[in-house]
């Protein structure tokens, strides 16, 4: 199973990886919501190891 990076866009516009999880839709959504709750004014996304966007909040 592929891995997915959970990333947060910082104030300078750069995407920073905050975690890596398995490519499972429920796990990805859980991790993204958790990160989003800690940083409510920042954008959150999930990117696979090939750089393709899987999901974005």
SULJOCOR-V543149 format. One record per residue. PSI is psi in whole degrees, 0 to 359 (NA if undefined). Layout:
PSI
PSI
//
This chain:
139
158
156
137
135
119
154
136
121
180
342
358
358
146
126
134
126
349
164
135
170
154
75
122
320
320
320
311
318
312
320
317
322
313
320
325
331
334
75
339
9
154
145
142
163
132
134
176
349
358
7
136
129
318
157
142
NA
//
